[in-house]
Amino acid sequence: MISLKKYLEAAPPEAASEHETNPGGIAPLAIAAYRSALLGIGNCSLDACPGLGNELKNHLDEMSVGLSSGIDCPALRHVDTEVQQQLQQWGRLAARHYQHKSEEVRELLIVMAHTAESVGERDQRCAGQLNEVTSRLTAIASLDDLTEVRASIVKSAAELKTSIERMTTEGKAAIDRLRSQVSTYRTKLEAAEQLAFKDALTGLRSRLCVERHIENQIASGAVFCIAIVDIDHFKRVNDEHGHLTGDQVLKQFASELVSACRSTDLIGRWGGDEFIIALDSGIEEAAAQTERLSKWVCGNYEVPGKSGALRLRVQASIGLADHVEGESMNDLIARADAAMYRQKSASKADGSFSK
């Protein structure tokens, strides 16, 4: 990605304030492109590494929002430096994550190879013993003395029984070992999958998980609705009280969403201060449910602040859309998002967060 810092350093001094004096200049276009790139990188990070991409996406979304038209040159350089640091840190974390996963797969393959090798050695050993018994039984046919015949048969039968028992015991032990080791790796893989489907901050479902659920609902022809929930003017919380306080608001808001929703509803964090709910019902029932939900989640929140407890007034806008036959997931979410912004505009709430 082209660095804004390089652009600013290469530009003449007057270009630093060009976006203020000349709205049609190249600086506003560069900033708009940079914001778009940040959003795109955040979305791609979710696809590339769901377990780690959510945090990077949230940081990039916040930086994109901060790139307003009135931002000055030093602030641009600060944002650019922070973006580079975030991308480098995420790259290192993602590399370690996939290295760890590849090592787990490699270990499992080695276990399976060793098991197959031990089974092969056991089979070769038992085959040799069986060949000896077979040769002895063949030789019995040429014996004339019945006592000798009987003794040889008894000995061969005993050896055959011993070989079969040893084969059974060793085979069971090998299978038990393999089953135990495979079970261990299956548990690890399931845990990794759960991590990919869970939002690290709020504990809600991840964006990837919600998208898969919506796609499955569409494929099955089920009747369902989507609600987009956005906390109004949430940026003020981060600006006035810091990101740690903002995280506490998001966690409490997510907990209230869970309390207000039904067990059949799928609740996820869409990104930043946006949440998404998949309601297993038609539009009328979903509308009544979201109205109850709005009354439940909006109101006073008490969260820890820098100087003690803070009492904040939290409001949210909710957009609802029901899936229609033949509609794609992106179109459905776009309709719900548009409905949310219409409600946000109609409410005209000042969104102040007071102590």
Sine and cosine of phi, psi and omega as CSV:
sin_phi,cos_phi,sin_psi,cos_psi,sin_omega,cos_omega
0.00,0.00,0.71,-0.70,-0.01,-1.00
-0.93,0.38,0.74,-0.68,-0.03,-1.00
-0.99,0.17,0.73,-0.68,0.10,-1.00
-0.90,0.44,-0.54,0.84,-0.02,-1.00
-0.87,0.50,-0.69,0.72,0.01,-1.00
-0.89,0.45,-0.63,0.78,0.01,-1.00
-0.90,0.45,-0.70,0.71,-0.04,-1.00
-0.92,0.39,-0.63,0.77,0.00,-1.00
-0.93,0.36,-0.54,0.84,-0.02,-1.00
-0.99,0.17,-0.38,0.93,-0.07,-1.00
-0.98,0.20,0.44,-0.90,0.06,-1.00
-0.91,0.41,0.34,-0.94,-0.06,-1.00
-0.81,0.58,-0.63,0.78,-0.06,-1.00
-0.92,0.38,-0.28,0.96,-0.02,-1.00
-0.95,0.31,-0.33,0.94,-0.03,-1.00
-0.89,0.46,-0.52,0.85,-0.01,-1.00
-0.92,-0.40,0.31,0.95,-0.07,-1.00
-0.89,0.46,-0.59,0.80,-0.06,-1.00
-0.93,0.37,-0.29,0.96,0.03,-1.00
-1.00,0.01,-0.64,0.76,-0.07,-1.00
-1.00,0.01,-0.42,0.91,-0.06,-1.00
-0.70,-0.71,1.00,0.05,-0.05,-1.00
-0.85,0.53,-0.34,0.94,-0.03,-1.00
-1.00,-0.09,0.08,1.00,-0.04,-1.00
-0.95,0.30,-0.10,-0.99,-0.08,-1.00
-0.99,0.17,-0.43,0.90,-0.05,-1.00
-0.86,0.51,-0.75,0.66,0.03,-1.00
-0.87,0.50,-0.60,0.80,0.03,-1.00
-0.92,0.40,-0.64,0.77,0.02,-1.00
-0.90,0.43,-0.66,0.75,0.02,-1.00
-0.91,0.42,-0.68,0.73,0.02,-1.00
-0.88,0.48,-0.67,0.74,0.03,-1.00
-0.91,0.42,-0.62,0.78,0.00,-1.00
-0.91,0.42,-0.68,0.74,0.04,-1.00
-0.88,0.47,-0.68,0.74,0.03,-1.00
-0.89,0.46,-0.63,0.77,0.02,-1.00
-0.91,0.42,-0.64,0.77,0.03,-1.00
-0.87,0.48,-0.71,0.71,0.02,-1.00
-0.89,0.45,-0.66,0.76,0.01,-1.00
-0.91,0.42,-0.66,0.75,0.03,-1.00
-0.90,0.44,-0.65,0.76,0.02,-1.00
-0.87,0.49,-0.70,0.72,0.02,-1.00
-0.92,0.40,-0.64,0.77,0.01,-1.00
-0.92,0.40,-0.54,0.84,0.01,-1.00
-0.91,0.42,-0.52,0.85,0.06,-1.00
-0.91,0.41,-0.65,0.76,0.01,-1.00
-0.95,0.32,-0.62,0.78,-0.07,-1.00
-0.95,0.32,-0.65,0.76,-0.04,-1.00
-0.49,-0.87,1.00,0.10,-0.09,-1.00
-0.82,0.57,-0.58,0.81,-0.06,-1.00
-0.92,0.39,-0.40,0.92,-0.05,-1.00
-0.87,-0.49,-0.27,0.96,-0.13,-0.99
-0.95,0.31,-0.43,0.90,-0.09,-1.00
-0.89,0.46,-0.69,0.72,-0.03,-1.00
-0.91,0.42,-0.69,0.72,0.04,-1.00
-0.88,0.47,-0.68,0.73,0.00,-1.00
-0.86,0.50,-0.68,0.73,-0.01,-1.00
-0.89,0.46,-0.68,0.73,0.02,-1.00
-0.89,0.45,-0.70,0.72,-0.01,-1.00
-0.92,0.39,-0.60,0.80,0.06,-1.00
-0.87,0.49,-0.69,0.72,0.00,-1.00
-0.90,0.44,-0.65,0.76,0.03,-1.00
-0.91,0.42,-0.63,0.78,0.01,-1.00
-0.90,0.45,-0.67,0.74,0.03,-1.00
-0.89,0.46,-0.59,0.80,-0.03,-1.00
-0.94,0.34,-0.28,0.96,0.00,-1.00
-0.99,0.13,0.94,0.33,0.00,-1.00
-0.99,0.13,0.12,-0.99,-0.07,-1.00
-0.93,0.37,-0.35,0.94,-0.05,-1.00
-0.99,-0.11,0.19,0.98,-0.06,-1.00
-0.95,0.32,0.61,-0.79,-0.03,-1.00
-0.99,-0.12,0.06,-1.00,-0.11,-0.99
-0.90,0.44,-0.72,0.69,0.03,-1.00
-0.86,0.51,-0.62,0.78,0.01,-1.00
-0.91,0.41,-0.61,0.80,0.05,-1.00
-0.88,0.47,-0.68,0.73,0.01,-1.00
-0.90,0.44,-0.62,0.78,0.02,-1.00
-0.90,0.44,-0.71,0.71,0.01,-1.00
-0.88,0.47,-0.69,0.72,-0.02,-1.00
-0.88,0.47,-0.69,0.73,0.03,-1.00
-0.89,0.46,-0.68,0.74,0.00,-1.00
-0.91,0.42,-0.62,0.79,0.04,-1.00
-0.88,0.47,-0.72,0.69,0.00,-1.00
-0.87,0.50,-0.65,0.76,0.01,-1.00
-0.91,0.41,-0.67,0.74,0.00,-1.00
-0.89,0.46,-0.69,0.72,-0.01,-1.00
-0.92,0.40,-0.64,0.76,0.03,-1.00
-0.91,0.42,-0.69,0.73,0.01,-1.00
-0.90,0.43,-0.69,0.73,0.00,-1.00
-0.90,0.43,-0.61,0.79,0.02,-1.00
-0.88,0.47,-0.67,0.74,0.02,-1.00
-0.91,0.41,-0.69,0.73,0.00,-1.00
-0.90,0.44,-0.68,0.74,-0.01,-1.00
-0.91,0.42,-0.64,0.77,0.02,-1.00
-0.89,0.46,-0.71,0.71,0.02,-1.00
-0.91,0.42,-0.61,0.79,-0.01,-1.00
-0.87,0.48,-0.77,0.64,-0.05,-1.00
-0.96,0.28,-0.47,0.88,0.10,-0.99
-0.91,0.42,-0.67,0.74,0.03,-1.00
-0.89,0.46,-0.69,0.72,-0.02,-1.00
-0.91,0.40,-0.63,0.77,0.01,-1.00
-0.92,0.40,-0.57,0.82,0.04,-1.00
-0.92,0.40,-0.61,0.80,0.03,-1.00
-0.90,0.43,-0.69,0.73,0.03,-1.00
-0.90,0.44,-0.66,0.75,0.01,-1.00
-0.88,0.47,-0.68,0.74,0.01,-1.00
-0.89,0.46,-0.64,0.77,0.02,-1.00
-0.90,0.43,-0.67,0.74,0.02,-1.00
-0.90,0.44,-0.62,0.78,0.04,-1.00
-0.90,0.44,-0.67,0.74,0.03,-1.00
-0.86,0.50,-0.71,0.70,-0.01,-1.00
-0.91,0.42,-0.62,0.78,0.01,-1.00
-0.91,0.41,-0.67,0.74,0.02,-1.00
-0.90,0.43,-0.62,0.79,0.03,-1.00
-0.90,0.43,-0.71,0.70,0.02,-1.00
-0.88,0.47,-0.62,0.79,0.01,-1.00
-0.91,0.42,-0.69,0.73,0.00,-1.00
-0.91,0.41,-0.61,0.80,0.05,-1.00
-0.91,0.42,-0.65,0.76,0.03,-1.00
-0.90,0.45,-0.68,0.73,0.04,-1.00
-0.89,0.46,-0.66,0.75,0.02,-1.00
-0.89,0.46,-0.68,0.73,-0.02,-1.00
-0.91,0.42,-0.62,0.78,0.02,-1.00
-0.91,0.42,-0.66,0.75,0.02,-1.00
-0.90,0.44,-0.72,0.70,0.01,-1.00
-0.92,0.40,-0.58,0.82,0.02,-1.00
-0.90,0.43,-0.62,0.78,0.04,-1.00
-0.90,0.44,-0.66,0.75,0.03,-1.00
-0.91,0.42,-0.65,0.76,0.01,-1.00
-0.92,0.39,-0.59,0.81,0.05,-1.00
-0.89,0.45,-0.64,0.77,0.05,-1.00
-0.88,0.47,-0.69,0.72,0.02,-1.00
-0.90,0.44,-0.67,0.74,0.00,-1.00
-0.88,0.47,-0.68,0.73,0.02,-1.00
-0.89,0.46,-0.65,0.76,0.00,-1.00
-0.91,0.41,-0.66,0.75,0.01,-1.00
-0.91,0.42,-0.58,0.82,0.04,-1.00
-0.91,0.40,-0.64,0.77,0.00,-1.00
-0.92,0.39,-0.45,0.89,-0.01,-1.00
-0.86,0.51,-0.54,0.84,-0.07,-1.00
-0.88,0.47,-0.41,0.91,-0.03,-1.00
-1.00,-0.05,-0.02,1.00,0.00,-1.00
-0.99,0.16,0.59,-0.81,0.04,-1.00
-0.97,-0.22,-0.49,0.87,-0.05,-1.00
-0.98,0.20,0.88,-0.47,-0.04,-1.00
-0.89,0.45,-0.59,0.81,0.02,-1.00
-0.89,0.46,-0.67,0.75,0.03,-1.00
-0.91,0.41,-0.64,0.77,0.03,-1.00
-0.88,0.47,-0.73,0.68,-0.04,-1.00
-0.89,0.46,-0.72,0.70,-0.03,-1.00
-0.89,0.46,-0.64,0.76,0.00,-1.00
-0.92,0.39,-0.63,0.77,0.01,-1.00
-0.91,0.41,-0.69,0.72,0.00,-1.00
-0.88,0.48,-0.70,0.72,0.01,-1.00
-0.89,0.45,-0.70,0.72,-0.01,-1.00
-0.90,0.44,-0.66,0.75,0.00,-1.00
-0.89,0.45,-0.65,0.76,0.01,-1.00
-0.90,0.43,-0.69,0.72,0.01,-1.00
-0.91,0.42,-0.63,0.78,0.03,-1.00
-0.89,0.45,-0.69,0.72,0.02,-1.00
-0.89,0.46,-0.68,0.73,0.02,-1.00
-0.89,0.47,-0.68,0.74,0.00,-1.00
-0.89,0.46,-0.68,0.73,-0.02,-1.00
-0.92,0.40,-0.68,0.74,0.00,-1.00
-0.90,0.44,-0.67,0.74,0.01,-1.00
-0.91,0.42,-0.65,0.76,0.02,-1.00
-0.88,0.48,-0.68,0.73,-0.01,-1.00
-0.91,0.42,-0.71,0.71,-0.02,-1.00
-0.90,0.43,-0.75,0.67,-0.01,-1.00
-0.91,0.42,-0.62,0.78,0.02,-1.00
-0.90,0.43,-0.67,0.74,0.02,-1.00
-0.91,0.42,-0.66,0.75,0.01,-1.00
-0.89,0.45,-0.67,0.75,0.00,-1.00
-0.91,0.42,-0.67,0.74,0.00,-1.00
-0.92,0.39,-0.65,0.76,0.02,-1.00
-0.89,0.45,-0.66,0.75,0.03,-1.00
-0.89,0.45,-0.72,0.70,0.00,-1.00
-0.89,0.45,-0.68,0.74,-0.01,-1.00
-0.88,0.47,-0.66,0.75,0.01,-1.00
-0.90,0.43,-0.69,0.72,-0.03,-1.00
-0.94,0.34,-0.63,0.77,0.05,-1.00
-0.90,0.44,-0.63,0.78,0.03,-1.00
-0.88,0.48,-0.64,0.77,0.02,-1.00
-0.88,0.47,-0.72,0.69,0.00,-1.00
-0.94,0.33,-0.53,0.85,0.06,-1.00
-0.90,0.44,-0.65,0.76,0.04,-1.00
-0.88,0.48,-0.67,0.74,0.02,-1.00
-0.90,0.44,-0.67,0.74,-0.01,-1.00
-0.92,0.39,-0.62,0.79,0.04,-1.00
-0.91,0.42,-0.63,0.78,0.04,-1.00
-0.90,0.44,-0.65,0.76,0.03,-1.00
-0.91,0.42,-0.63,0.78,0.02,-1.00
-0.92,0.40,-0.65,0.76,0.04,-1.00
-0.89,0.45,-0.61,0.79,0.04,-1.00
-0.89,0.46,-0.64,0.77,0.01,-1.00
-0.92,0.39,-0.47,0.88,-0.04,-1.00
-1.00,-0.09,0.14,0.99,-0.08,-1.00
-0.81,-0.59,0.72,-0.69,0.07,-1.00
-0.96,0.26,0.79,-0.61,-0.13,-0.99
-0.91,0.42,-0.58,0.82,-0.08,-1.00
-0.99,0.15,-0.78,0.63,-0.15,-0.99
-1.00,-0.08,-0.32,0.95,-0.07,-1.00
0.99,0.15,-0.02,1.00,0.06,-1.00
-0.97,0.25,0.06,-1.00,0.07,-1.00
-0.92,0.39,0.51,-0.86,0.01,-1.00
-0.98,0.19,0.20,-0.98,0.04,-1.00
-0.87,0.49,-0.67,0.74,0.01,-1.00
-0.86,0.52,-0.69,0.73,-0.01,-1.00
-0.90,0.44,-0.70,0.72,-0.01,-1.00
-0.90,0.43,-0.66,0.75,0.00,-1.00
-0.88,0.47,-0.67,0.74,0.03,-1.00
-0.90,0.44,-0.64,0.77,0.01,-1.00
-0.89,0.45,-0.70,0.72,0.00,-1.00
-0.89,0.45,-0.69,0.73,0.02,-1.00
-0.88,0.47,-0.63,0.78,0.05,-1.00
-0.91,0.41,-0.64,0.77,0.03,-1.00
-0.90,0.44,-0.67,0.75,0.02,-1.00
-0.91,0.42,-0.69,0.72,-0.02,-1.00
-0.90,0.44,-0.56,0.83,-0.03,-1.00
-0.99,0.12,-0.15,0.99,-0.01,-1.00
0.97,0.25,0.37,0.93,-0.04,-1.00
-0.96,0.29,0.42,-0.91,0.10,-1.00
-1.00,0.02,0.86,-0.52,-0.01,-1.00
-0.37,-0.93,0.24,-0.97,0.02,-1.00
-0.77,-0.64,0.32,-0.95,0.04,-1.00
-0.84,-0.54,0.73,-0.68,0.08,-1.00
-0.87,-0.50,0.79,-0.61,0.10,-0.99
-0.98,-0.20,0.83,-0.56,-0.03,-1.00
-0.91,-0.42,0.84,-0.54,-0.04,-1.00
-0.81,-0.58,0.80,-0.60,0.04,-1.00
-0.96,0.29,0.81,-0.59,-0.06,-1.00
-0.94,0.34,0.74,-0.67,0.10,-1.00
0.79,0.61,0.64,0.77,-0.06,-1.00
-0.91,0.42,-0.45,0.89,-0.03,-1.00
-0.85,0.53,-0.47,0.88,-0.01,-1.00
-0.91,0.42,-0.51,0.86,0.03,-1.00
-0.90,0.44,-0.74,0.67,0.01,-1.00
-0.90,0.43,-0.65,0.76,-0.04,-1.00
-0.93,0.36,-0.65,0.76,-0.11,-0.99
-1.00,0.01,-0.51,0.86,-0.13,-0.99
-0.83,-0.56,-0.13,0.99,0.03,-1.00
0.99,-0.16,0.32,-0.95,-0.07,-1.00
-0.94,0.34,-0.53,0.85,0.01,-1.00
-0.89,0.45,-0.66,0.75,0.07,-1.00
-0.91,0.42,-0.65,0.76,0.05,-1.00
-0.87,0.50,-0.64,0.77,0.04,-1.00
-0.89,0.46,-0.63,0.78,0.02,-1.00
-0.90,0.43,-0.63,0.77,0.05,-1.00
-0.89,0.46,-0.70,0.72,0.00,-1.00
-0.88,0.47,-0.67,0.74,-0.01,-1.00
-0.91,0.41,-0.69,0.73,0.01,-1.00
-0.93,0.37,-0.63,0.78,0.02,-1.00
-0.89,0.46,-0.67,0.75,0.04,-1.00
-0.89,0.46,-0.65,0.76,0.03,-1.00
-0.90,0.44,-0.64,0.77,0.04,-1.00
-0.92,0.39,-0.59,0.81,0.06,-1.00
-0.87,0.49,-0.71,0.71,0.01,-1.00
-0.88,0.48,-0.66,0.75,-0.01,-1.00
-0.91,0.41,-0.56,0.83,-0.08,-1.00
-1.00,0.10,-0.34,0.94,-0.07,-1.00
-1.00,-0.05,0.27,-0.96,0.03,-1.00
-1.00,0.08,0.28,-0.96,-0.02,-1.00
-0.92,0.40,-0.38,0.93,-0.01,-1.00
-1.00,0.09,-0.15,0.99,0.00,-1.00
-1.00,0.08,0.64,-0.77,0.06,-1.00
-0.98,-0.19,0.85,-0.52,-0.08,-1.00
-0.91,-0.41,0.76,-0.65,0.00,-1.00
-0.64,-0.77,0.30,-0.95,0.12,-0.99
-1.00,-0.08,0.85,-0.52,-0.08,-1.00
-0.99,0.14,-0.48,0.88,-0.01,-1.00
0.55,-0.84,0.67,-0.75,0.00,-1.00
0.87,0.50,-0.84,-0.55,0.01,-1.00
-0.97,-0.23,0.36,0.93,0.04,-1.00
-0.96,-0.29,0.66,-0.75,0.03,-1.00
-0.82,-0.58,0.35,-0.94,-0.01,-1.00
-0.70,-0.72,0.64,-0.77,-0.01,-1.00
-0.78,-0.63,0.77,-0.63,0.12,-0.99
-0.98,-0.18,0.92,-0.40,-0.06,-1.00
-0.98,-0.18,0.81,-0.59,-0.05,-1.00
-1.00,0.09,0.92,0.40,-0.04,-1.00
-0.25,-0.97,0.13,-0.99,0.06,-1.00
-0.98,0.21,0.02,-1.00,-0.15,-0.99
-0.92,0.38,-0.61,0.79,-0.04,-1.00
-0.92,0.40,-0.74,0.68,0.02,-1.00
-0.91,0.41,-0.62,0.78,0.01,-1.00
-0.92,0.40,-0.60,0.80,0.01,-1.00
-0.90,0.43,-0.68,0.73,0.04,-1.00
-0.90,0.44,-0.63,0.77,0.00,-1.00
-0.91,0.41,-0.69,0.72,-0.01,-1.00
-0.93,0.36,-0.49,0.87,0.07,-1.00
-0.92,0.40,-0.69,0.73,0.06,-1.00
-0.90,0.43,-0.64,0.76,-0.02,-1.00
-0.89,0.46,-0.67,0.74,-0.02,-1.00
-0.87,0.49,-0.67,0.74,0.01,-1.00
-0.92,0.39,-0.50,0.86,-0.06,-1.00
-0.98,0.22,-0.72,0.70,-0.15,-0.99
-0.99,0.10,-0.37,0.93,-0.02,-1.00
-1.00,0.04,0.63,-0.78,0.00,-1.00
0.57,-0.82,-0.41,-0.91,-0.07,-1.00
-0.99,0.11,0.72,-0.70,0.07,-1.00
-0.84,-0.55,0.64,-0.77,0.08,-1.00
-0.91,-0.42,0.87,-0.49,-0.07,-1.00
-0.75,-0.66,0.43,-0.90,0.05,-1.00
-0.94,0.35,0.70,-0.72,0.03,-1.00
-0.87,-0.50,-0.12,-0.99,-0.03,-1.00
-0.92,0.40,-0.53,0.85,-0.05,-1.00
-0.88,-0.47,0.44,0.90,-0.02,-1.00
0.86,-0.52,-0.23,-0.97,-0.05,-1.00
-0.93,0.37,0.63,-0.77,0.06,-1.00
-0.91,-0.42,0.66,-0.75,0.08,-1.00
-0.95,-0.31,0.93,-0.37,-0.09,-1.00
-0.90,-0.45,0.60,-0.80,0.07,-1.00
-0.99,-0.11,0.91,-0.41,-0.08,-1.00
-0.94,-0.33,0.79,-0.62,0.09,-1.00
-0.86,-0.50,0.40,-0.92,-0.01,-1.00
-0.58,-0.81,0.49,-0.87,0.08,-1.00
-0.94,-0.33,0.65,-0.76,-0.07,-1.00
-0.81,-0.59,0.77,-0.64,0.09,-1.00
-0.91,-0.41,0.74,-0.67,-0.08,-1.00
-0.87,-0.49,0.63,-0.77,0.07,-1.00
-0.52,-0.86,0.67,-0.74,0.05,-1.00
-0.99,-0.15,0.59,-0.81,-0.02,-1.00
-0.96,0.28,0.73,-0.68,0.06,-1.00
-0.94,-0.34,0.48,-0.88,-0.08,-1.00
-0.85,0.53,0.73,-0.68,0.02,-1.00
1.00,0.06,-0.07,1.00,-0.03,-1.00
-0.99,0.10,0.65,-0.76,0.02,-1.00
-0.99,0.16,0.23,-0.97,0.02,-1.00
-0.89,0.45,-0.68,0.73,-0.02,-1.00
-0.89,0.46,-0.65,0.76,0.01,-1.00
-0.92,0.39,-0.63,0.77,0.02,-1.00
-0.89,0.45,-0.72,0.69,-0.01,-1.00
-0.92,0.40,-0.60,0.80,0.03,-1.00
-0.89,0.46,-0.64,0.77,0.03,-1.00
-0.92,0.40,-0.67,0.74,0.03,-1.00
-0.90,0.43,-0.64,0.77,0.01,-1.00
-0.91,0.42,-0.66,0.75,0.03,-1.00
-0.90,0.44,-0.65,0.76,0.04,-1.00
-0.89,0.46,-0.61,0.80,0.02,-1.00
-0.90,0.43,-0.69,0.72,-0.01,-1.00
-0.94,0.35,-0.53,0.85,0.09,-1.00
-0.90,0.44,-0.67,0.74,0.03,-1.00
-0.92,0.39,-0.62,0.78,0.02,-1.00
-0.88,0.47,-0.66,0.75,0.01,-1.00
-0.94,0.35,-0.63,0.78,-0.04,-1.00
-0.95,0.33,-0.52,0.85,-0.06,-1.00
-0.94,0.34,-0.56,0.83,0.01,-1.00
0.80,0.60,0.55,0.84,0.03,-1.00
-0.96,0.27,0.63,-0.78,-0.01,-1.00
-0.97,0.26,-0.26,0.96,0.10,-0.99
0.92,0.40,0.37,0.93,-0.02,-1.00
-0.94,0.33,0.62,-0.79,0.06,-1.00
-0.94,-0.33,0.97,-0.23,-0.08,-1.00
-0.98,-0.21,0.43,-0.90,0.05,-1.00
-0.95,0.30,0.00,0.00,0.00,0.00
